[in-house]
Amino acid sequence: MTHVSARRGALYVSVAATAWGTGGAAGSLLFLIGGLGPAGVSLWRYLLGAAFLLVLARGPVAVSGRILLVGAGMAVYQAAYFAAIAQSGVAVATVVTMGATPVFTALGSRLLLREPLGRASLTALAAALAGLVLLTGETALRSSGASVAGIGFALASAAGYAGVTLLSRRHKGGDPRATAIGGFVVGAACLAPFALVEGVVPEVSAASVSLLLYLGAVPTALAYGLFFSALTALRATTVSIISLGEAVGAALLGVALFGERLTPLAWAGCALLLAAVAVLAVRAESG
């Protein structure tokens, strides 16, 4: 396995977060023109992501018990997130899931991995969470569909995501590409029954095929490959906080492509989130 420096790891997870920020828009467009539901989109995303990485893989990919757990965790947080959306709406599901994930990761990193939480990391975590609330909190408050069940599913999604992060960090000597491929395959197998009930065959058109290929290549194969590589060099908490940059990318994409408007508080949240990410990235670069 090629060694990844802390500087390169910070770059990797920043690029991954940016790519993830485009995944929501691609998925939303597929709902409209592809005739697919959330489970169907996720299934195609995982299958195509695995296919792209297999093309790039050098030699066979071994599936271990750890990779099975990673795949199960990926299926859990994906399915739980969609359940949270169904119960409480996109805004509440996103705020709770993205906000709880770095908190769960930080606690798990300290208790299970014995990774110290320095003052800078805790300050960056607080700033990132405050930025997330400013960016998305107003939309969440306007949502009238919040429920205890929806929040519970969102917390389960966050726990699944944190579990994948911690497990991958604990076994940081493994092959990141094999972890991603195995995780995609196992995750797809877990989601397949739900996708078959919902409908798994897309409406074929140039636009839907292009979107599926993009979703499989960029926010999935590229992003997760970089994410698992970054975990070989950076602490789990650092990776989870930098990943919150996804919210900024998604918001800016909404402004650019869908004509959405951000309030001054939301723009302040973007700036605060980016500042927290930048501080951690600089600290990682300086070793």
C-alpha positions as CSV (number, residue, x, y, z in Angstrom):
1,M,0.0,0.0,0.0
2,T,1.3,3.5,-0.9
3,H,2.0,5.6,2.1
4,V,-0.3,8.6,2.4
5,S,1.1,11.7,4.2
6,A,-1.0,13.8,6.6
7,R,-0.9,16.6,4.1
8,R,-2.2,14.4,1.3
9,G,-4.8,12.8,3.6
10,A,-6.2,16.3,4.3
11,L,-6.4,17.0,0.6
12,Y,-8.0,13.6,0.0
13,V,-10.8,14.0,2.5
14,S,-11.4,17.6,1.3
15,V,-11.9,16.4,-2.3
16,A,-14.1,13.6,-1.0
17,A,-16.3,16.0,0.9
18,T,-16.6,18.2,-2.2
19,A,-17.6,15.2,-4.3
20,W,-20.1,14.0,-1.8
21,G,-21.7,17.5,-1.9
22,T,-22.6,16.9,-5.6
23,G,-24.1,13.4,-4.8
24,G,-27.4,14.8,-3.4
25,A,-28.0,16.9,-6.5
26,A,-27.3,13.9,-8.8
27,G,-29.6,11.7,-6.7
28,S,-32.4,14.3,-6.7
29,L,-32.2,14.6,-10.5
30,L,-32.3,10.8,-10.8
31,F,-35.5,10.7,-8.7
32,L,-37.1,13.1,-11.2
33,I,-35.9,11.7,-14.6
34,G,-34.7,8.2,-13.8
35,G,-37.8,6.9,-12.1
36,L,-35.8,5.5,-9.2
37,G,-36.4,5.8,-5.5
38,P,-33.7,6.3,-2.8
39,A,-33.0,2.6,-2.4
40,G,-32.7,2.1,-6.1
41,V,-30.3,5.0,-6.5
42,S,-28.2,3.8,-3.6
43,L,-28.0,0.3,-5.1
44,W,-26.9,1.5,-8.5
45,R,-24.5,3.9,-6.8
46,Y,-22.8,1.1,-4.8
47,L,-22.7,-1.3,-7.8
48,L,-21.2,1.2,-10.2
49,G,-18.8,2.5,-7.6
50,A,-17.5,-1.1,-7.1
51,A,-17.3,-1.6,-10.8
52,F,-15.2,1.5,-11.4
53,L,-12.8,0.6,-8.6
54,L,-12.5,-3.0,-9.8
55,V,-11.4,-1.7,-13.2
56,L,-8.6,0.2,-11.5
57,A,-7.7,-2.5,-9.0
58,R,-4.4,-4.3,-9.5
59,G,-5.1,-7.9,-8.8
60,P,-7.8,-9.7,-6.8
61,V,-9.6,-8.1,-3.9
62,A,-9.8,-10.1,-0.7
63,V,-13.0,-9.9,1.3
64,S,-12.4,-10.1,5.1
65,G,-14.6,-10.0,8.1
66,R,-13.7,-6.3,8.6
67,I,-14.8,-5.5,5.1
68,L,-18.1,-7.3,5.7
69,L,-18.6,-5.1,8.8
70,V,-17.8,-2.0,6.8
71,G,-20.3,-2.9,4.1
72,A,-23.0,-3.6,6.7
73,G,-22.3,-0.2,8.3
74,M,-22.6,1.5,4.9
75,A,-25.9,-0.1,4.3
76,V,-27.1,0.8,7.8
77,Y,-26.3,4.5,7.5
78,Q,-27.7,4.7,4.0
79,A,-31.0,3.0,4.8
80,A,-31.4,4.8,8.2
81,Y,-30.8,8.1,6.5
82,F,-33.5,7.5,4.0
83,A,-35.8,6.3,6.8
84,A,-35.1,9.6,8.6
85,I,-36.0,11.6,5.5
86,A,-39.3,9.7,5.2
87,Q,-40.1,10.4,8.8
88,S,-38.9,13.9,9.3
89,G,-37.9,15.4,5.9
90,V,-34.5,16.1,4.3
91,A,-33.6,19.2,6.4
92,V,-34.0,17.6,9.8
93,A,-32.4,14.3,8.7
94,T,-29.4,16.1,7.3
95,V,-28.8,18.3,10.3
96,V,-29.1,15.5,12.9
97,T,-27.1,13.0,10.8
98,M,-24.3,15.3,9.9
99,G,-24.2,17.0,13.3
100,A,-24.1,13.8,15.3
101,T,-21.6,11.9,13.1
102,P,-18.4,13.9,14.2
103,V,-19.6,13.8,17.8
104,F,-20.0,10.0,17.8
105,T,-16.7,9.7,15.9
106,A,-14.9,11.9,18.4
107,L,-16.2,9.9,21.4
108,G,-15.4,6.6,19.7
109,S,-12.0,7.8,18.7
110,R,-11.2,8.7,22.3
111,L,-12.7,5.7,24.0
112,L,-12.0,2.9,21.5
113,L,-8.9,4.0,19.6
114,R,-7.3,6.0,22.4
115,E,-6.7,8.9,20.0
116,P,-6.3,12.1,22.0
117,L,-8.7,15.0,21.4
118,G,-6.6,18.2,21.6
119,R,-7.9,21.7,22.2
120,A,-7.6,22.5,18.5
121,S,-9.7,19.5,17.4
122,L,-12.4,20.3,20.0
123,T,-12.5,23.9,19.0
124,A,-12.7,23.0,15.3
125,L,-15.5,20.5,16.1
126,A,-17.5,23.1,18.0
127,A,-17.0,25.7,15.2
128,A,-18.0,23.2,12.5
129,L,-21.2,22.2,14.4
130,A,-22.1,25.8,14.9
131,G,-21.5,26.5,11.2
132,L,-23.7,23.5,10.3
133,V,-26.5,24.8,12.5
134,L,-26.3,28.3,11.0
135,L,-26.2,26.8,7.4
136,T,-29.1,24.3,7.7
137,G,-30.8,25.1,11.0
138,E,-33.3,27.6,9.7
139,T,-34.5,25.2,7.0
140,A,-34.8,22.4,9.7
141,L,-36.8,24.7,12.0
142,R,-39.2,25.5,9.2
143,S,-39.8,21.8,8.6
144,S,-43.0,20.6,10.3
145,G,-42.4,16.9,9.9
146,A,-39.9,16.3,12.6
147,S,-40.6,13.2,14.7
148,V,-39.0,11.1,17.4
149,A,-38.7,8.2,15.0
150,G,-37.1,10.4,12.3
151,I,-34.5,11.7,14.7
152,G,-33.9,8.2,15.9
153,F,-33.2,7.0,12.4
154,A,-30.9,10.0,11.8
155,L,-28.9,9.1,14.9
156,A,-28.7,5.5,13.8
157,S,-27.4,6.7,10.4
158,A,-24.8,8.8,12.2
159,A,-23.8,5.9,14.4
160,G,-23.4,3.7,11.3
161,Y,-21.2,6.2,9.6
162,A,-19.1,6.8,12.7
163,G,-18.7,3.0,13.0
164,V,-17.4,2.7,9.5
165,T,-14.9,5.6,10.1
166,L,-13.6,4.1,13.4
167,L,-13.3,0.6,12.1
168,S,-11.4,1.7,9.0
169,R,-9.1,3.9,11.1
170,R,-8.5,1.0,13.5
171,H,-7.4,-1.2,10.6
172,K,-5.6,1.6,8.8
173,G,-3.0,-0.8,7.4
174,G,-5.5,-2.4,5.1
175,D,-6.0,-1.7,1.4
176,P,-8.3,1.4,1.1
177,R,-9.5,0.4,-2.4
178,A,-10.3,-3.2,-1.2
179,T,-12.2,-1.7,1.7
180,A,-14.3,0.5,-0.6
181,I,-15.0,-2.2,-3.1
182,G,-16.0,-4.8,-0.4
183,G,-18.1,-2.2,1.4
184,F,-19.9,-1.3,-1.8
185,V,-20.7,-4.9,-2.7
186,V,-21.9,-5.8,0.8
187,G,-23.9,-2.6,1.1
188,A,-25.5,-3.2,-2.3
189,A,-26.5,-6.8,-1.2
190,C,-28.1,-5.4,2.0
191,L,-30.0,-2.7,0.0
192,A,-31.1,-5.0,-2.8
193,P,-34.3,-6.3,-1.2
194,F,-35.5,-2.8,-0.6
195,A,-34.6,-1.6,-4.1
196,L,-36.4,-4.6,-5.7
197,V,-39.6,-3.7,-3.9
198,E,-39.2,0.0,-4.7
199,G,-38.2,-0.5,-8.3
200,V,-34.6,-1.0,-9.5
201,V,-34.8,-0.5,-13.3
202,P,-34.2,3.1,-14.3
203,E,-35.9,4.9,-17.2
204,V,-33.1,4.8,-19.8
205,S,-32.1,8.0,-21.4
206,A,-28.9,9.8,-22.1
207,A,-29.5,12.1,-19.1
208,S,-30.3,9.2,-16.6
209,V,-27.4,7.1,-17.8
210,S,-25.0,10.0,-17.5
211,L,-26.2,10.8,-14.0
212,L,-25.8,7.2,-12.9
213,L,-22.3,7.0,-14.3
214,Y,-21.4,10.3,-12.6
215,L,-22.9,9.2,-9.3
216,G,-21.0,5.9,-9.4
217,A,-17.7,7.5,-10.5
218,V,-17.3,10.7,-8.6
219,P,-19.3,10.9,-5.3
220,T,-18.9,7.1,-4.8
221,A,-15.8,5.5,-6.3
222,L,-13.6,8.6,-6.2
223,A,-14.9,10.0,-2.9
224,Y,-14.9,6.8,-0.9
225,G,-11.6,5.7,-2.3
226,L,-10.1,9.0,-1.1
227,F,-12.0,8.8,2.2
228,F,-10.6,5.4,3.2
229,S,-7.1,6.4,2.0
230,A,-7.3,9.5,4.2
231,L,-8.1,7.4,7.3
232,T,-4.7,5.7,6.9
233,A,-3.0,9.1,7.7
234,L,-5.4,11.2,9.7
235,R,-7.3,10.7,13.0
236,A,-10.9,9.6,12.7
237,T,-12.1,12.8,14.4
238,T,-10.1,15.0,11.9
239,V,-11.5,13.2,8.9
240,S,-15.1,13.4,10.2
241,I,-14.9,17.2,10.8
242,I,-13.3,17.9,7.4
243,S,-16.1,15.8,5.9
244,L,-18.6,18.4,7.1
245,G,-17.4,20.5,4.2
246,E,-19.9,18.4,2.2
247,A,-22.6,20.6,3.5
248,V,-21.0,23.7,2.1
249,G,-20.5,22.1,-1.3
250,A,-24.1,21.0,-1.4
251,A,-25.4,24.5,-0.4
252,L,-23.2,26.2,-3.0
253,L,-24.3,23.7,-5.7
254,G,-27.9,24.5,-4.8
255,V,-27.3,28.2,-5.3
256,A,-25.5,27.7,-8.6
257,L,-27.7,25.0,-10.3
258,F,-31.1,25.3,-8.6
259,G,-31.4,29.0,-7.9
260,E,-31.6,28.5,-4.1
261,R,-31.0,31.5,-1.9
262,L,-28.9,31.5,1.3
263,T,-29.7,33.8,4.2
264,P,-26.9,35.9,5.8
265,L,-26.8,33.4,8.7
266,A,-26.4,30.6,6.2
267,W,-23.5,32.3,4.5
268,A,-22.0,32.9,7.9
269,G,-22.4,29.2,8.6
270,C,-20.6,28.4,5.4
271,A,-17.7,30.6,6.4
272,L,-17.5,29.1,9.9
273,L,-17.5,25.6,8.5
274,L,-14.8,26.3,6.0
275,A,-12.7,28.0,8.6
276,A,-12.9,24.9,10.9
277,V,-12.0,22.6,7.9
278,A,-9.1,24.9,6.9
279,V,-7.7,24.9,10.4
280,L,-7.6,21.2,10.6
281,A,-6.2,20.8,7.1
282,V,-3.4,23.3,7.9
283,R,-2.6,21.4,11.1
284,A,-2.6,18.1,9.3
285,E,-0.2,19.6,6.7
286,S,2.1,20.9,9.4
287,G,2.2,17.4,10.9
